[in-house]
Amino acid sequence: MDGAIENAETLIARMGEAARAAASELAFASAERKHAALIAAADAVQQREGEILAANARDLAYAAEKGLSPAMVDRLTLTPARLRDIVDSLRAIAEQPDPVGRVLTEWDRPNGLHIQRVSTPLGVLGVIYESRPNVTADAGALALKSGNAVILRGGTDSIHSSAAIHDCMVLGLRAAGLPETAIQIVPIRDREAVAAMLRAQGLIDVIIPRGGKGLVGLVQREARVPVFAHLEGICHVYADGDADLDKARRVVLNAKTRRTGVCGSAECLLMDRAFYTKHGDVLIRDLLDAGVEVRAEGVLADIPGTTPARPEDFGHEFLDSIIAARLVNGVDEAIAHIRCHGSGHTESILTENDATAARFFQRLDSAILMRNASTQFADGGEFGMGAEIGIATGKMHARGPVGAEQLTSFKYLVTGDGTTRP
């Protein structure tokens, strides 16, 4: 076996064993100790702002050498404001109710048994992510809150930033007297560490990839461990004929331009012909004026400044200042388009018609459906979860933003009184 592969396998095995031991202790750790750890971690991030930003500067220099796209650089970049967001997120997660040990439901049986379904941690999480060093804090905090140990494997381009934030998480664990191996980070750039994590049956209970299509596709193909994932964030905004123009203009512009490199960024604008008849090209003009490349089809392609769309532009995750645009004949055609080209992530309808909105909500099965709201709200923090470990678009266990509550399973507690089965 190749030495690098052997070293990666050995490293992940050692980290996995340590994580399992930590998870067995976290499973019954008190809410107060977990709260204390998160508050101490938040304080550490605040106090070490200079060190973290210096580490991030090293990663940005590396990104410049690699020629990363502006969207990827934006994901990687930390600023004082973004560090404040991390601190606020850690404190928000700390203040949430503890999701472990909750009695989800209970009932009595005629045979005398009392049965409770009680929430319990999943065990050991493996989180694999690209860029976005803030995921180090989000994933570590949500794992801790939900009583899970976690092994983090950040991107090669964010290794210094992620390590600096991870140090703060460990300081929090230490301050609360919790095992420091509850939150571990893979310290090497060797890509074989990812493969080793995907093969770590018996050590890692679930893998959560957070990154581009290439990473997520690899994980879904190769993992021998269960996966929470979304392959792509192909989000649609549909402007219905009964949409309010001012609301539509605000939402469409925000959905595309607030941050183009996040998975909640709108990648396709569907416009009802009735809307176009009433209001013309105003939504397209707004996007063009904001510097967005609009790849348009049909009559929309005749608008000066647009680019003719190719078939592959629909159903494509640009993660850039680009959007596809198409006219549709009513909500049913919009639904059909989304079913064909969507990824099951987030869709938004802009309408004042309750019946049309209800039809859109009922007949689409994306993880998140919105009305008169920007797709950029597809975020655990905006859902009141403090943060998210990712957006799950599958249909098993967790869907949508995966917060602390979604990182628990359940067990049954059955109480009898010398009860026997006839």
Stockholm file with secondary structure:
# STOCKHOLM 1.0

chainA/1-422         MDGAIENAETLIARMGEAARAAASELAFASAERKHAALIAAADAVQQREGEILAANARDLAYAAEKGLSPAMVDRLTLTPARLRDIVDSLRAIAEQPDPVGRVLTEWDRPNGLHIQRVSTPLGVLGVIYESRPNVTADAGALALKSGNAVILRGGTDSIHSSAAIHDCMVLGLRAAGLPETAIQIVPIRDREAVAAMLRAQGLIDVIIPRGGKGLVGLVQREARVPVFAHLEGICHVYADGDADLDKARRVVLNAKTRRTGVCGSAECLLMDRAFYTKHGDVLIRDLLDAGVEVRAEGVLADIPGTTPARPEDFGHEFLDSIIAARLVNGVDEAIAHIRCHGSGHTESILTENDATAARFFQRLDSAILMRNASTQFADGGEFGMGAEIGIATGKMHARGPVGAEQLTSFKYLVTGDGTTRP
#=GR chainA/1-422 SS CCHHHHHHHHHHHHHHHHHHHHHHHHTTCCHHHHHHHHHHHHHHHHHTHHHHHHHHHHHHHHHHHHTCCHHHHHHHCCCHHHHHHHHHHHHHHHHSCCCTTCEEEEEECTTSCEEEEEEEECCEEEEEECSCTHHHHHHHHHHHHTTCEEEEECCGGGHHHHHHHHHHHHHHHHHTTCCGGGEEECCCCCTHHHHHHHTCTTTCSEEEEESCHHHHHHHHHHCSSCBCCCSCCCEEEEECTTCCHHHHHHHHHHHHHSCTTSTTSEEEEEEEHHHHHHHTTHHHHHHHHTTCEEEECGGGGGSTTCEECCGGGTTCCCCSSEEEEEEESSHHHHHHHHHHHCCSSEEEEECSCHHHHHHHHHHCCCSEEEESSCGGGCSTTTTTSSCCSCEECSSSSCCEECCTGGGEEEEEEEECSSCCCC
#=GC SS_cons         CCHHHHHHHHHHHHHHHHHHHHHHHHTTCCHHHHHHHHHHHHHHHHHTHHHHHHHHHHHHHHHHHHTCCHHHHHHHCCCHHHHHHHHHHHHHHHHSCCCTTCEEEEEECTTSCEEEEEEEECCEEEEEECSCTHHHHHHHHHHHHTTCEEEEECCGGGHHHHHHHHHHHHHHHHHTTCCGGGEEECCCCCTHHHHHHHTCTTTCSEEEEESCHHHHHHHHHHCSSCBCCCSCCCEEEEECTTCCHHHHHHHHHHHHHSCTTSTTSEEEEEEEHHHHHHHTTHHHHHHHHTTCEEEECGGGGGSTTCEECCGGGTTCCCCSSEEEEEEESSHHHHHHHHHHHCCSSEEEEECSCHHHHHHHHHHCCCSEEEESSCGGGCSTTTTTSSCCSCEECSSSSCCEECCTGGGEEEEEEEECSSCCCC
//
